[in-house]
Amino acid sequence: MREARVKRTTSETDIEIYINLDGKGEYCVDTPVGFLNHMLESFAKHGRFDLEVNATGDIDVSYHHTVEDVGIVLGMAVDKALGNREGINRFGHFILPMDEALVMSAIDISGRPLFYYDSKGLKGTITGFDFELIWEFFKGFALESKSTLHIKVIEGEILHHVAEACFKSFAKSLKYAVKKEGEGIPSTKGKV
C-alpha cells in the first residue's frame, strides 16, 4: 500500500496528514477553516484517496498560513507515499464541469516543482475564505510533491463552484498520475 503520514509544526501551524493513494475515498478532515475542510473532503472522495487531516493554525491572523501549510504537508505526504515513483503514469489531466464553472488541471510528477494557475482574475471571498488562497494551497502542494501542476479556470462566476471544480479536477488528475501502469521509473533519465 502506498501511504504516508507527515507531521509539520511551525510557530504558525501544527498539521498532521495521512494519505493512502490506493484508498476508497474515506476521509476525516479537521481544520479550523470550514471551507478548506469541504475542499479536502471533495479531493479525497473524487480522487478515491483515504485522507486524514488534523490542523490548527493562527486563524486569528488569517486563514493564509493554515491553508498554505496544509497544501505543503499534503504535498510532502504524497511525495513520501510515492517513494521512487516506479510504475506510475506520472502524467494526469482532467477537465471538470461544475454548473457554470469549468476547470482544467494537469500534473506531471516530474521531480521538477512548478505551479501555474490562471484564475481568470476572479477575486472575492467564500464564507470568509479568500479565493486567492487556492493559489497558495496548490503552490505549496506542487513544490513539496516535486510536481509540475497547472490549474486553469476556463469558465466560472460563482466562486464556490470554481473552487470546488479546482479541487475535484486536481483530485482526478492526481489519481491518474499516481496510478500504477507498469514497471520501472517513468523517465528516460532513469529517475524522477
MIVO-788666 format. One record per residue: chain; residue in three letters; residue number from 1; x, y, z of N, C-alpha, C in turn. Coordinates in nm, 4 decimals. Each point is the difference from the previous one (the first is absolute). Layout:
N
DOTOR  chaine  residu  num       n_u       n_v       n_w      ca_u      ca_v      ca_w       c_u       c_v       c_w
DOTOR       A     ALA  NUM         X         Y         Z         X         Y         Z         X         Y         Z
...
END
This chain:
192
DOTOR  chaine  residu  num       n_u       n_v       n_w      ca_u      ca_v      ca_w       c_u       c_v       c_w
DOTOR       A     MET    1    0.0837   -0.1184    0.0000   -0.0837    0.1184    0.0000    0.0884    0.1250    0.0000
DOTOR       A     ARG    2   -0.0380    0.0969   -0.0824    0.0769    0.1242   -0.0080   -0.0676    0.1025    0.0905
DOTOR       A     GLU    3    0.0576    0.0168    0.1180   -0.0580    0.0891    0.0988    0.1110    0.0711    0.0751
DOTOR       A     ALA    4   -0.0353    0.1105    0.0633    0.0980    0.0758    0.0776   -0.0720    0.0846    0.1027
DOTOR       A     ARG    5    0.0711    0.0269    0.1069   -0.0461    0.0929    0.1033    0.1122    0.1017    0.0204
DOTOR       A     VAL    6   -0.0367    0.1279   -0.0044    0.0975    0.1077    0.0175   -0.0542    0.0999    0.1013
DOTOR       A     LYS    7    0.0862    0.0399    0.0921   -0.0350    0.1024    0.0990    0.0978    0.1149   -0.0160
DOTOR       A     ARG    8   -0.0527    0.1221    0.0026    0.0838    0.1200   -0.0127   -0.0536    0.1049    0.0966
DOTOR       A     THR    9    0.0898    0.0511    0.0839   -0.0366    0.1019    0.0970    0.0885    0.1225   -0.0196
DOTOR       A     THR   10   -0.0639    0.1163   -0.0095    0.0717    0.1271   -0.0065   -0.0564    0.0899    0.1100
DOTOR       A     SER   11    0.0498    0.1220    0.0074   -0.0541    0.0947    0.0979   -0.1395    0.0474   -0.0392
DOTOR       A     GLU   12   -0.0434   -0.0308   -0.1234   -0.1314    0.0444   -0.0485   -0.1029   -0.1126   -0.0099
DOTOR       A     THR   13    0.0465   -0.1239   -0.0262   -0.0933   -0.1109   -0.0217    0.0537   -0.1292    0.0588
DOTOR       A     ASP   14   -0.0906   -0.0937    0.0224    0.0339   -0.1365    0.0415   -0.0887   -0.0926   -0.0823
DOTOR       A     ILE   15    0.0616   -0.0748   -0.0917   -0.0768   -0.0774   -0.0985    0.0523   -0.1421   -0.0078
DOTOR       A     GLU   16   -0.0938   -0.0950   -0.0019    0.0332   -0.1409   -0.0226   -0.0956   -0.0531   -0.1069
DOTOR       A     ILE   17    0.0585   -0.0653   -0.1006   -0.0795   -0.0546   -0.1101    0.0413   -0.1438   -0.0261
DOTOR       A     TYR   18   -0.1010   -0.0841   -0.0173    0.0188   -0.1381   -0.0459   -0.0712   -0.0118   -0.1341
DOTOR       A     ILE   19    0.0670   -0.0653   -0.0956   -0.0650   -0.0277   -0.1287    0.0327   -0.1409   -0.0449
DOTOR       A     ASN   20   -0.1004   -0.0657   -0.0552    0.0150   -0.1290   -0.0652   -0.0399    0.0219   -0.1453
DOTOR       A     LEU   21    0.0981   -0.0088   -0.0892   -0.0258    0.0254   -0.1417   -0.0871   -0.1072   -0.0631
DOTOR       A     ASP   22   -0.0075   -0.1163    0.0630   -0.0776   -0.1116   -0.0538   -0.1244   -0.0254    0.0845
DOTOR       A     GLY   23   -0.0595    0.1066    0.0484   -0.1128   -0.0105    0.0913   -0.1343   -0.0104   -0.0690
DOTOR       A     LYS   24   -0.1037    0.0332    0.0780   -0.1377   -0.0103   -0.0468   -0.0737    0.1332    0.0055
DOTOR       A     GLY   25    0.0710    0.1060    0.0354   -0.0658    0.1298    0.0109   -0.0547    0.0275    0.1385
DOTOR       A     GLU   26    0.0513   -0.0691    0.0997   -0.0432    0.0231    0.1383    0.0829    0.1137    0.0592
DOTOR       A     TYR   27   -0.0625    0.0829    0.0814    0.0710    0.1162    0.0518   -0.0470    0.0380    0.1401
DOTOR       A     CYS   28    0.0909    0.0680    0.0694   -0.0288    0.0632    0.1283    0.0837    0.1274    0.0011
DOTOR       A     VAL   29   -0.0654    0.1122   -0.0220    0.0699    0.1284   -0.0163   -0.0420    0.0943    0.1105
DOTOR       A     ASP   30    0.0991    0.0539    0.0710   -0.0274    0.0927    0.1087    0.1008    0.1144   -0.0034
DOTOR       A     THR   31   -0.0408    0.1110   -0.0597    0.0788    0.1232    0.0038   -0.0934    0.1096    0.0524
DOTOR       A     PRO   32    0.0549    0.1137    0.0410   -0.0863    0.1087    0.0454   -0.0624    0.0808   -0.1133
DOTOR       A     VAL   33    0.0189   -0.0443   -0.1236   -0.0497    0.0724   -0.1168   -0.1056   -0.0874   -0.0674
DOTOR       A     GLY   34   -0.1267    0.0318    0.0248   -0.1103   -0.0822   -0.0488    0.0023   -0.0234   -0.1498
DOTOR       A     PHE   35    0.0258    0.1043   -0.0771   -0.0003   -0.0167   -0.1451    0.1137   -0.0900   -0.0454
DOTOR       A     LEU   36    0.1156    0.0095    0.0640    0.1121   -0.0878   -0.0328   -0.0368   -0.1450    0.0308
DOTOR       A     ASN   37   -0.0683   -0.0237    0.1112   -0.0453   -0.1353    0.0321   -0.0840   -0.0565   -0.1146
DOTOR       A     HIS   38   -0.0939    0.0801   -0.0479   -0.0882   -0.0423   -0.1092    0.0796   -0.0333   -0.1265
DOTOR       A     MET   39    0.1004    0.0825   -0.0317    0.0814   -0.0236   -0.1190    0.0832   -0.1273    0.0143
DOTOR       A     LEU   40    0.0572   -0.0234    0.1178    0.0813   -0.1196    0.0222   -0.0849   -0.1262   -0.0015
DOTOR       A     GLU   41   -0.1219    0.0092    0.0512   -0.0910   -0.1141   -0.0055   -0.0356   -0.0328   -0.1450
DOTOR       A     SER   42   -0.0233    0.1030   -0.0810   -0.0275   -0.0209   -0.1430    0.1204   -0.0619   -0.0698
DOTOR       A     PHE   43    0.1193    0.0499    0.0326    0.1243   -0.0542   -0.0556    0.0118   -0.1494    0.0302
DOTOR       A     ALA   44   -0.0202   -0.0384    0.1263    0.0125   -0.1404    0.0392   -0.1045   -0.0869   -0.0704
DOTOR       A     LYS   45   -0.1238    0.0458    0.0002   -0.1096   -0.0786   -0.0570    0.0185   -0.0214   -0.1506
DOTOR       A     HIS   46    0.0321    0.1059   -0.0732    0.0065   -0.0097   -0.1463    0.1319   -0.0578   -0.0494
DOTOR       A     GLY   47    0.1053    0.0069    0.0825    0.1257   -0.0657   -0.0354    0.0075   -0.1423    0.0528
DOTOR       A     ARG   48   -0.0983   -0.0361    0.0836   -0.0020   -0.1302    0.0667    0.1279   -0.0216    0.0812
DOTOR       A     PHE   49    0.0425    0.1075    0.0683    0.1119   -0.0071    0.0926   -0.0568   -0.0095    0.1414
DOTOR       A     ASP   50    0.0563   -0.0868    0.0833   -0.0335    0.0053    0.1420    0.0832    0.1124    0.0597
DOTOR       A     LEU   51   -0.0662    0.0870    0.0760    0.0659    0.1221    0.0460   -0.0402    0.0323    0.1424
DOTOR       A     GLU   52    0.1006    0.0285    0.0827   -0.0218    0.0531    0.1343    0.0784    0.1299    0.0105
DOTOR       A     VAL   53   -0.0664    0.1054    0.0436    0.0654    0.1296    0.0176   -0.0382    0.0547    0.1367
DOTOR       A     ASN   54    0.1010    0.0307    0.0793   -0.0197    0.0698    0.1267    0.0879    0.1233   -0.0045
DOTOR       A     ALA   55   -0.0618    0.1165    0.0114    0.0764    0.1243   -0.0113   -0.0525    0.1053    0.0955
DOTOR       A     THR   56    0.0936    0.0727    0.0575   -0.0322    0.1209    0.0751    0.0900    0.1097   -0.0546
DOTOR       A     GLY   57   -0.0442    0.1234    0.0161    0.0803    0.1099   -0.0519   -0.0450    0.1326    0.0553
DOTOR       A     ASP   58    0.0761    0.1017   -0.0321   -0.0243    0.1352    0.0504   -0.1085    0.0703   -0.0822
DOTOR       A     ILE   59   -0.1204   -0.0576    0.0015   -0.1074    0.0565   -0.0813   -0.0473    0.1354    0.0520
DOTOR       A     ASP   60    0.0430    0.0380    0.1215   -0.0290    0.1348    0.0482    0.0750    0.1038   -0.0825
DOTOR       A     VAL   61    0.1118   -0.0426   -0.0612    0.0743    0.0878   -0.0921   -0.0708   -0.0007   -0.1350
DOTOR       A     SER   62   -0.0153   -0.1191   -0.0565   -0.0757   -0.0231   -0.1231    0.0021   -0.1498   -0.0271
DOTOR       A     TYR   63   -0.0727   -0.0423   -0.1026    0.0017   -0.1410   -0.0394    0.1245   -0.0358   -0.0812
DOTOR       A     HIS   64    0.0752    0.0998   -0.0415    0.1099   -0.0174   -0.0949    0.0983   -0.1094    0.0421
DOTOR       A     HIS   65    0.0577    0.0115    0.1195    0.1040   -0.0944    0.0411   -0.0535   -0.1432    0.0071
DOTOR       A     THR   66   -0.1199   -0.0160    0.0519   -0.0569   -0.1343    0.0133   -0.0255   -0.0628   -0.1365
DOTOR       A     VAL   67   -0.0604    0.0745   -0.0907   -0.0309   -0.0536   -0.1333    0.1290   -0.0338   -0.0749
DOTOR       A     GLU   68    0.0952    0.0923    0.0000    0.1270   -0.0237   -0.0695    0.0731   -0.1205    0.0593
DOTOR       A     ASP   69    0.0060   -0.0077    0.1326    0.0749   -0.1081    0.0638   -0.0675   -0.1354   -0.0159
DOTOR       A     VAL   70   -0.1319   -0.0042   -0.0069   -0.0673   -0.1273   -0.0293    0.0393   -0.0463   -0.1406
DOTOR       A     GLY   71    0.0060    0.0915   -0.0958    0.0461   -0.0358   -0.1351    0.1426   -0.0525    0.0016
DOTOR       A     ILE   72    0.0868    0.0639    0.0780    0.1400   -0.0429    0.0118    0.0078   -0.1413    0.0566
DOTOR       A     VAL   73   -0.0713   -0.0250    0.1102    0.0078   -0.1315    0.0647   -0.0645   -0.1080   -0.0874
DOTOR       A     LEU   74   -0.1084    0.0326   -0.0699   -0.0584   -0.0967   -0.0923    0.1001   -0.0361   -0.1095
DOTOR       A     GLY   75    0.0701    0.0984   -0.0521    0.1035   -0.0268   -0.1004    0.1103   -0.0891    0.0543
DOTOR       A     MET   76    0.0432    0.0259    0.1234    0.1021   -0.0831    0.0631   -0.0482   -0.1443    0.0156
DOTOR       A     ALA   77   -0.1271   -0.0160    0.0395   -0.0555   -0.1340    0.0210   -0.0110   -0.0766   -0.1322
DOTOR       A     VAL   78   -0.0449    0.0668   -0.1059   -0.0087   -0.0664   -0.1305    0.1388   -0.0395   -0.0481
DOTOR       A     ASP   79    0.0964    0.0898    0.0137    0.1381   -0.0288   -0.0399    0.0522   -0.1235    0.0738
DOTOR       A     LYS   80   -0.0227   -0.0055    0.1302    0.0467   -0.1128    0.0807   -0.0723   -0.1294   -0.0390
DOTOR       A     ALA   81   -0.1309    0.0078   -0.0219   -0.0778   -0.1191   -0.0366    0.0418   -0.0563   -0.1356
DOTOR       A     LEU   82    0.0439    0.0854   -0.0906    0.0403   -0.0454   -0.1332    0.1342   -0.0709   -0.0013
DOTOR       A     GLY   83    0.0828    0.0237    0.1005    0.1315   -0.0634    0.0030    0.0811    0.0354   -0.1231
DOTOR       A     ASN   84    0.0531   -0.1018   -0.0694    0.0831    0.0263   -0.1187   -0.0818    0.0198   -0.1272
DOTOR       A     ARG   85   -0.1341   -0.0064    0.0114   -0.0935    0.0237   -0.1112    0.0002   -0.1100   -0.1059
DOTOR       A     GLU   86    0.0570   -0.1125    0.0302    0.0075   -0.1092   -0.0967   -0.1389   -0.0436   -0.0450
DOTOR       A     GLY   87   -0.0174   -0.0079   -0.1324   -0.1209   -0.0532   -0.0606   -0.1186    0.0947   -0.0103
DOTOR       A     ILE   88    0.0137    0.1238    0.0481   -0.1150    0.0920   -0.0061   -0.0172    0.0578   -0.1404
DOTOR       A     ASN   89   -0.1211    0.0480   -0.0284   -0.0239    0.0684   -0.1272    0.0846    0.1255   -0.0124
DOTOR       A     ARG   90    0.0187    0.0698    0.1099    0.0744    0.1245    0.0122   -0.0814    0.1206   -0.0451
DOTOR       A     PHE   91   -0.0709   -0.0085   -0.1090   -0.0786    0.1111   -0.0531   -0.1491   -0.0236    0.0258
DOTOR       A     GLY   92   -0.0725    0.1070    0.0222   -0.1448   -0.0090    0.0115   -0.0636    0.1336   -0.0323
DOTOR       A     HIS   93   -0.1192   -0.0044   -0.0575   -0.0727    0.1241   -0.0285   -0.1498   -0.0278    0.0063
DOTOR       A     PHE   94   -0.0760    0.1057    0.0244   -0.1443   -0.0165    0.0075   -0.0660    0.1361   -0.0191
DOTOR       A     ILE   95   -0.1058    0.0039   -0.0780   -0.0835    0.1195   -0.0140   -0.1310   -0.0309    0.0698
DOTOR       A     LEU   96   -0.0353    0.0837    0.0982   -0.1157   -0.0290    0.0830   -0.1030    0.1127   -0.0059
DOTOR       A     PRO   97   -0.1244   -0.0332   -0.0349   -0.1076    0.0990    0.0054   -0.0684   -0.0055    0.1368
DOTOR       A     MET   98   -0.0351    0.1141    0.0522   -0.0845    0.0071    0.1187   -0.0932    0.1183   -0.0183
DOTOR       A     ASP   99   -0.1208   -0.0292   -0.0401   -0.0969    0.1029   -0.0345    0.0622    0.0927   -0.1037
DOTOR       A     GLU  100    0.0076    0.1305    0.0266    0.0543    0.0931   -0.1003    0.1521   -0.0008   -0.0046
DOTOR       A     ALA  101    0.0647   -0.0648    0.0965    0.1462   -0.0018    0.0075    0.0571   -0.1146   -0.0826
DOTOR       A     LEU  102    0.1152    0.0266   -0.0608    0.0729   -0.1005   -0.0760    0.1478    0.0201    0.0296
DOTOR       A     VAL  103    0.0654   -0.1036    0.0535    0.1395    0.0114    0.0424    0.0806   -0.1142   -0.0581
DOTOR       A     MET  104    0.1195    0.0320   -0.0487    0.0933   -0.0987   -0.0520    0.1192   -0.0060    0.0940
DOTOR       A     SER  105    0.0427   -0.1211    0.0332    0.1247   -0.0157    0.0746    0.0849   -0.1049   -0.0698
DOTOR       A     ALA  106    0.1299    0.0163    0.0128    0.0952   -0.0954   -0.0569    0.1197   -0.0075    0.0932
DOTOR       A     ILE  107    0.0490   -0.1220    0.0224    0.1123   -0.0191    0.0911    0.1027   -0.0927   -0.0627
DOTOR       A     ASP  108    0.1255    0.0305    0.0278    0.1132   -0.0847   -0.0367    0.0805   -0.0216    0.1279
DOTOR       A     ILE  109   -0.0007   -0.1208    0.0504    0.0775   -0.0313    0.1205    0.1430   -0.0238   -0.0462
DOTOR       A     SER  110    0.0675    0.1096   -0.0235    0.1245    0.0019   -0.0759    0.1256    0.0150    0.0836
DOTOR       A     GLY  111   -0.0140    0.0376    0.1256    0.1176    0.0357    0.0787    0.0407    0.1447   -0.0222
DOTOR       A     ARG  112   -0.0720    0.0703   -0.0879    0.0281    0.1408   -0.0291   -0.1211    0.0835    0.0423
DOTOR       A     PRO  113    0.0060    0.0583    0.1189   -0.1174    0.0723    0.0508   -0.0254    0.1324   -0.0714
DOTOR       A     LEU  114   -0.1259    0.0166   -0.0410   -0.0426    0.1244   -0.0627   -0.1512    0.0072    0.0133
DOTOR       A     PHE  115   -0.0517    0.1194    0.0226   -0.1453    0.0155    0.0056   -0.0407    0.1154   -0.0888
DOTOR       A     TYR  116   -0.0979   -0.0256   -0.0857   -0.0587    0.1039   -0.0841   -0.1499   -0.0001    0.0226
DOTOR       A     TYR  117   -0.0546    0.1181    0.0242   -0.1424    0.0129    0.0322   -0.0580    0.1180   -0.0746
DOTOR       A     ASP  118   -0.1092   -0.0224   -0.0702   -0.0711    0.1070   -0.0683   -0.1421    0.0025    0.0549
DOTOR       A     SER  119   -0.0297    0.1006    0.0819   -0.1316    0.0087    0.0649   -0.0974    0.0895   -0.0753
DOTOR       A     LYS  120    0.0383    0.0450   -0.1183   -0.0817    0.0948   -0.0772   -0.0209    0.1308    0.0769
DOTOR       A     GLY  121    0.0873    0.0290    0.0953   -0.0105    0.1244    0.0753   -0.1106    0.0010    0.1047
DOTOR       A     LEU  122   -0.0588   -0.1166    0.0277   -0.1070   -0.0056    0.0993    0.0536    0.0346    0.1387
DOTOR       A     LYS  123   -0.0758    0.0781    0.0740    0.0370    0.0393    0.1360   -0.1257    0.0025    0.0848
DOTOR       A     GLY  124    0.0206   -0.0120    0.1314   -0.1117    0.0084    0.0920    0.0169   -0.0982    0.1140
DOTOR       A     THR  125   -0.1051   -0.0139    0.0779    0.0043   -0.0928    0.1132   -0.1184   -0.0961   -0.0059
DOTOR       A     ILE  126    0.0229   -0.1171    0.0594   -0.1027   -0.1024    0.0124   -0.0118   -0.0275    0.1500
DOTOR       A     THR  127   -0.1052    0.0494    0.0614   -0.0182   -0.0115    0.1456    0.1285    0.0302    0.0770
DOTOR       A     GLY  128    0.0608    0.1124   -0.0328    0.1215    0.0438    0.0686    0.1288   -0.0572   -0.0550
DOTOR       A     PHE  129   -0.0089   -0.0901   -0.0950    0.1174   -0.0634   -0.0612    0.0395    0.0813   -0.1225
DOTOR       A     ASP  130    0.1188    0.0579    0.0018    0.0477    0.0791   -0.1142    0.0284   -0.0924   -0.1182
DOTOR       A     PHE  131   -0.0628    0.0283   -0.1124    0.0113   -0.0858   -0.1179    0.1451   -0.0211   -0.0424
DOTOR       A     GLU  132    0.0862    0.1016    0.0174    0.1396   -0.0140   -0.0442    0.0793   -0.1006    0.0834
DOTOR       A     LEU  133   -0.0551   -0.0448    0.1127    0.0695   -0.1017    0.0793    0.0071   -0.1337   -0.0724
DOTOR       A     ILE  134   -0.0854   -0.0194   -0.0998    0.0085   -0.1204   -0.0826    0.1371   -0.0061   -0.0657
DOTOR       A     TRP  135    0.0457    0.1156   -0.0485    0.1337    0.0082   -0.0609    0.1055   -0.0423    0.1005
DOTOR       A     GLU  136   -0.0082    0.0484    0.1230    0.0985   -0.0326    0.1032   -0.0008   -0.1486    0.0329
DOTOR       A     PHE  137   -0.1171   -0.0596    0.0101   -0.0111   -0.1429    0.0303    0.0698   -0.0838   -0.1070
DOTOR       A     PHE  138   -0.0361    0.0227   -0.1254    0.0540   -0.0819   -0.1075    0.1474    0.0285   -0.0262
DOTOR       A     LYS  139    0.0440    0.1226    0.0212    0.1431    0.0307   -0.0135    0.0788   -0.0807    0.1032
DOTOR       A     GLY  140   -0.0472    0.0005    0.1243    0.0665   -0.0777    0.1044    0.0043   -0.1482   -0.0340
DOTOR       A     PHE  141   -0.1115   -0.0517   -0.0512   -0.0044   -0.1413   -0.0385    0.1012   -0.0302   -0.1102
DOTOR       A     ALA  142    0.0001    0.0805   -0.1066    0.0869   -0.0257   -0.1152    0.1471    0.0002    0.0400
DOTOR       A     LEU  143    0.0390    0.0978    0.0801    0.1411    0.0098    0.0375    0.0434   -0.1189    0.0848
DOTOR       A     GLU  144   -0.0822   -0.0398    0.0962    0.0396   -0.1077    0.0913   -0.0178   -0.1392   -0.0586
DOTOR       A     SER  145   -0.0894   -0.0160   -0.0960   -0.0157   -0.1308   -0.0647    0.0972   -0.0148   -0.1169
DOTOR       A     LYS  146    0.0735    0.1076   -0.0285    0.0962    0.0020   -0.1103   -0.0684   -0.0278   -0.1336
DOTOR       A     SER  147   -0.1135    0.0690   -0.0187   -0.0810   -0.0190   -0.1201   -0.0144    0.1306   -0.0765
DOTOR       A     THR  148   -0.0218   -0.0120   -0.1300   -0.0434    0.1125   -0.0802   -0.1525   -0.0083   -0.0045
DOTOR       A     LEU  149   -0.0657    0.1069    0.0450   -0.1457    0.0009    0.0092   -0.0540    0.1250   -0.0673
DOTOR       A     HIS  150   -0.0935   -0.0196   -0.0911   -0.0703    0.1094   -0.0657   -0.1482   -0.0101    0.0354
DOTOR       A     ILE  151   -0.0583    0.1114    0.0394   -0.1443    0.0073    0.0207   -0.0497    0.1236   -0.0726
DOTOR       A     LYS  152   -0.0990   -0.0203   -0.0870   -0.0521    0.1108   -0.0802   -0.1514    0.0054    0.0114
DOTOR       A     VAL  153   -0.0498    0.1144    0.0425   -0.1445    0.0229    0.0015   -0.0387    0.0408   -0.1415
DOTOR       A     ILE  154   -0.0807   -0.0821   -0.0632   -0.0432    0.0273   -0.1373   -0.1253    0.0861    0.0016
DOTOR       A     GLU  155   -0.0939   -0.0361    0.0862   -0.1240    0.0761    0.0173   -0.0364   -0.0008    0.1474
DOTOR       A     GLY  156   -0.0810    0.0965    0.0396   -0.0512   -0.0016    0.1363   -0.0250    0.1379    0.0545
DOTOR       A     GLU  157   -0.1026    0.0105    0.0824   -0.0345    0.1262    0.0634   -0.0232   -0.0167    0.1499
DOTOR       A     ILE  158   -0.0623   -0.1092    0.0395   -0.0280   -0.0230    0.1413    0.1257   -0.0601    0.0629
DOTOR       A     LEU  159    0.0620    0.0733    0.0925    0.1295   -0.0386    0.0537   -0.0020   -0.1379    0.0649
DOTOR       A     HIS  160   -0.1070   -0.0337    0.0682   -0.0091   -0.1326    0.0625    0.0101   -0.1093   -0.1056
DOTOR       A     HIS  161   -0.0707    0.0156   -0.1098    0.0042   -0.0992   -0.1077    0.1390   -0.0086   -0.0624
DOTOR       A     VAL  162    0.0624    0.1143   -0.0223    0.1330    0.0013   -0.0607    0.1005   -0.0680    0.0918
DOTOR       A     ALA  163   -0.0025    0.0351    0.1284    0.0934   -0.0602    0.0952   -0.0184   -0.1509    0.0069
DOTOR       A     GLU  164   -0.1239   -0.0435    0.0092   -0.0268   -0.1435    0.0098    0.0415   -0.0726   -0.1277
DOTOR       A     ALA  165   -0.0222    0.0625   -0.1141    0.0443   -0.0604   -0.1262    0.1520   -0.0119   -0.0039
DOTOR       A     CYS  166    0.0712    0.0971    0.0567    0.1470   -0.0073    0.0071    0.0438   -0.1228    0.0787
DOTOR       A     PHE  167   -0.0576   -0.0185    0.1180    0.0410   -0.1111    0.0855   -0.0399   -0.1355   -0.0585
DOTOR       A     LYS  168   -0.1172   -0.0081   -0.0595   -0.0443   -0.1271   -0.0586    0.0808   -0.0347   -0.1250
DOTOR       A     SER  169    0.0257    0.0981   -0.0836    0.0805   -0.0225   -0.1193    0.1411   -0.0435    0.0384
DOTOR       A     PHE  170    0.0557    0.0673    0.0998    0.1322   -0.0358    0.0507    0.0010   -0.1440    0.0523
DOTOR       A     ALA  171   -0.1024   -0.0379    0.0742   -0.0080   -0.1355    0.0544    0.0008   -0.1046   -0.1112
DOTOR       A     LYS  172   -0.0796    0.0234   -0.1039   -0.0080   -0.0954   -0.1106    0.1325   -0.0074   -0.0763
DOTOR       A     SER  173    0.0650    0.1146   -0.0191    0.1298    0.0025   -0.0688    0.1047   -0.0757    0.0787
DOTOR       A     LEU  174    0.0048    0.0264    0.1318    0.0987   -0.0651    0.0847   -0.0250   -0.1507    0.0061
DOTOR       A     LYS  175   -0.1251   -0.0402    0.0081   -0.0319   -0.1430    0.0067    0.0555   -0.0740   -0.1212
DOTOR       A     TYR  176   -0.0168    0.0590   -0.1181    0.0515   -0.0650   -0.1200    0.1529    0.0005   -0.0019
DOTOR       A     ALA  177    0.0609    0.1103    0.0419    0.1464    0.0109   -0.0029    0.0677   -0.1001    0.0936
DOTOR       A     VAL  178   -0.0614   -0.0280    0.1160    0.0632   -0.0917    0.0962   -0.0369   -0.1464   -0.0256
DOTOR       A     LYS  179   -0.0915   -0.0233   -0.0932   -0.0438   -0.1368   -0.0289    0.1177   -0.0834   -0.0502
DOTOR       A     LYS  180    0.0081   -0.1221    0.0493    0.1040   -0.0930   -0.0441   -0.0396   -0.0567   -0.1359
DOTOR       A     GLU  181    0.0888    0.0139   -0.0984   -0.0298   -0.0454   -0.1353    0.1026   -0.0991   -0.0541
DOTOR       A     GLY  182    0.1121   -0.0113    0.0653    0.1030   -0.0884   -0.0541    0.1145   -0.0131    0.0978
DOTOR       A     GLU  183    0.1179   -0.0133   -0.0548    0.1197   -0.0149    0.0814    0.0995    0.1082   -0.0373
DOTOR       A     GLY  184    0.0961    0.0187    0.0846    0.1078    0.0934   -0.0270   -0.0390    0.1433    0.0304
DOTOR       A     ILE  185    0.0995    0.0851   -0.0064   -0.0173    0.1423    0.0252   -0.0462    0.0664   -0.1294
DOTOR       A     PRO  186   -0.1084    0.0803    0.0042   -0.0536    0.0597   -0.1229    0.0802    0.1218   -0.0476
DOTOR       A     SER  187    0.1267   -0.0241   -0.0345    0.0851    0.1090   -0.0501    0.1158   -0.0603   -0.0773
DOTOR       A     THR  188    0.0392    0.0654   -0.1094    0.1164   -0.0456   -0.0743    0.1291    0.0205    0.0798
DOTOR       A     LYS  189   -0.0068    0.0839    0.1035    0.1168    0.0236    0.0857    0.0238   -0.1159    0.0969
DOTOR       A     GLY  190   -0.1028   -0.0841    0.0187    0.0116   -0.1103    0.0930   -0.0375    0.0350    0.1419
DOTOR       A     LYS  191   -0.0367    0.1258    0.0225   -0.0484    0.0433    0.1303   -0.0880    0.1229   -0.0169
DOTOR       A     VAL  192   -0.0934    0.0164    0.0918   -0.0908    0.1157   -0.0036    0.0500    0.1009    0.0991
END
